[in-house]
């Protein structure tokens, strides 16, 4: 039995005579309930938060062992992040007791979609994927200073009329669009 914070599963035993064992079908995995919801919010330059709720099926027995929530994200094509295939999110998103987590190590100015499910020791017990209804978009690493030299923070800084201003206050040349990603 898995017991974490009151969550558990029912166990049933079935005994079969050895002579009839070849004629009796083996155990069938019963998938665990899908997550109830997944929402993405509070995006920053390199992070966003995922809020989620565990699923529950009244009276349903599952054969899932060692259940673990799995959050996967991917960048939409054409964004700053080249990871357009699903990958497991970093952060505390795989803890049964969590209701939210911070997804980290993301790329600025990128549109991310997310999906989540419960995974079990045996894949046949995994729940179905649920998808966040709205994507999270990380903030850009910098903004273009206007030709007047007034940056997005409203401060005039002579000599940076054609530069990008990074969120950390430094400047990068306009021809180098990836410069602010390192600040």
C-alpha positions in Angstrom: 0.0 0.0 0.0 1.2 3.5 -0.9 0.4 5.9 2.0 1.6 9.5 1.7 -0.4 12.1 3.5 -3.5 9.9 3.8 -3.4 8.7 0.1 -3.6 4.9 -0.3 -5.0 2.1 -2.3 -7.1 -0.9 -1.7 -5.5 -4.4 -2.0 -7.3 -7.5 -3.2 -5.9 -11.0 -3.3 -7.1 -13.8 -5.7 -6.0 -17.4 -5.1 -5.9 -19.9 -7.9 -5.2 -23.6 -7.8 -1.9 -24.5 -9.5 -3.6 -26.9 -12.0 -5.9 -24.1 -13.3 -3.2 -21.3 -13.3 -2.5 -21.6 -17.1 -6.2 -21.0 -17.8 -6.7 -18.0 -15.5 -5.9 -14.6 -16.9 -3.2 -12.7 -15.1 -3.8 -9.5 -13.1 -4.9 -6.5 -15.0 -3.5 -3.1 -14.2 -6.1 -0.5 -13.3 -4.9 3.0 -14.1 -4.8 5.6 -11.4 -7.1 8.6 -11.6 -5.9 11.5 -13.8 -4.9 14.8 -12.3 -7.9 17.2 -11.7 -6.3 20.3 -13.1 -3.0 22.0 -14.2 -2.5 25.7 -14.4 0.6 27.7 -15.3 1.1 31.2 -13.8 3.6 33.7 -12.4 6.1 33.5 -15.3 9.4 35.2 -14.9 12.5 35.3 -17.1 13.6 31.7 -16.4 10.7 30.2 -14.3 7.0 29.8 -13.9 4.7 28.2 -11.3 2.6 25.1 -12.0 -0.5 24.6 -9.8 -2.1 21.2 -9.9 -4.6 18.9 -8.1 -4.5 15.2 -7.7 -7.3 13.1 -9.2 -9.6 10.9 -7.2 -12.1 8.3 -8.3 -14.8 7.4 -5.7 -14.8 3.6 -5.0 -12.2 2.9 -7.8 -9.4 0.5 -7.1 -6.1 1.1 -8.8 -3.1 -1.2 -9.1 -0.7 1.7 -9.2 2.4 1.2 -7.0 4.8 4.0 -6.2 2.7 6.8 -7.7 4.5 10.0 -8.6 3.2 13.1 -10.4 5.2 13.9 -13.5 5.2 17.4 -15.1 6.6 17.8 -18.6 7.1 21.0 -20.5 8.1 21.9 -24.0 8.8 25.1 -25.9 6.6 26.0 -28.8 8.4 26.1 -32.1 10.0 29.4 -33.0 10.8 30.4 -29.5 14.1 31.1 -27.8 14.3 27.6 -26.3 15.1 24.8 -28.8 13.6 22.1 -26.6 10.4 21.5 -28.5 10.1 17.8 -27.4 8.5 17.1 -24.0 11.0 17.0 -21.1 10.6 16.5 -17.4 10.4 19.8 -15.5 13.0 20.6 -12.9 11.9 21.7 -9.5 9.7 20.1 -6.8 7.0 19.1 -9.3 7.3 15.3 -8.7 6.2 15.3 -5.0 2.9 13.6 -4.0 2.4 16.2 -1.2 2.9 19.3 -3.4 0.0 21.3 -4.8 2.3 23.7 -6.7 5.9 23.9 -7.9 8.4 26.3 -9.5 9.6 25.1 -12.9 13.2 26.3 -13.3 16.0 26.5 -15.8 13.8 27.9 -18.6 14.9 30.2 -21.5 13.7 33.9 -21.6 11.1 35.0 -24.1 9.7 31.5 -24.7 6.2 30.1 -24.9 5.9 26.9 -22.9 3.1 24.3 -22.9 2.8 21.7 -20.1 1.2 18.4 -19.4 1.0 16.3 -16.2 0.1 12.8 -15.2 0.6 10.2 -12.4 3.2 7.6 -13.2 3.3 4.2 -11.5 5.9 1.5 -11.2 4.2 -0.4 -14.0 3.4 1.9 -16.9 0.0 0.2 -17.4 -1.2 1.9 -14.2 -0.2 5.4 -15.4 -3.0 8.0 -15.6 -3.9 9.8 -18.8 -2.0 13.1 -19.5 -3.8 16.4 -18.8 -2.7 19.6 -20.5 -2.6 23.1 -19.1 -5.4 25.1 -20.8 -3.0 28.1 -21.2 0.7 28.3 -21.9 3.3 30.2 -19.8 5.4 32.7 -21.6 8.7 33.6 -19.9 9.8 37.3 -20.0 12.4 38.5 -22.5 15.9 38.9 -21.3 16.0 42.5 -22.4 14.2 45.3 -24.1 15.3 47.7 -26.8 16.3 51.2 -25.6 14.6 53.8 -27.7 16.6 56.1 -30.1 16.3 58.8 -27.4 18.4 56.8 -25.0 15.5 56.3 -22.5 15.4 52.7 -21.5 12.3 50.7 -20.5 13.1 51.6 -16.9 12.4 55.2 -17.8 16.0 56.4 -17.0 18.0 58.3 -19.6 21.4 56.8 -20.2 23.4 58.5 -22.9 25.5 56.3 -25.2 23.0 53.5 -25.3 20.6 54.8 -28.0 21.0 51.6 -30.1 21.5 49.0 -27.4 19.4 46.4 -25.6 18.9 46.9 -21.9 18.9 43.7 -19.9 16.7 43.2 -16.9 19.8 43.3 -14.7 20.5 46.9 -15.9 23.4 46.1 -18.2 23.4 46.8 -21.9 24.1 44.6 -25.0 24.7 45.6 -28.6 21.5 45.5 -30.7 23.2 43.1 -33.2 23.7 40.4 -30.4 20.1 39.2 -29.6 21.4 36.4 -27.3 23.6 38.7 -25.1 20.9 39.4 -22.5 20.2 35.7 -22.0 23.5 35.5 -20.1 22.6 38.4 -17.7 
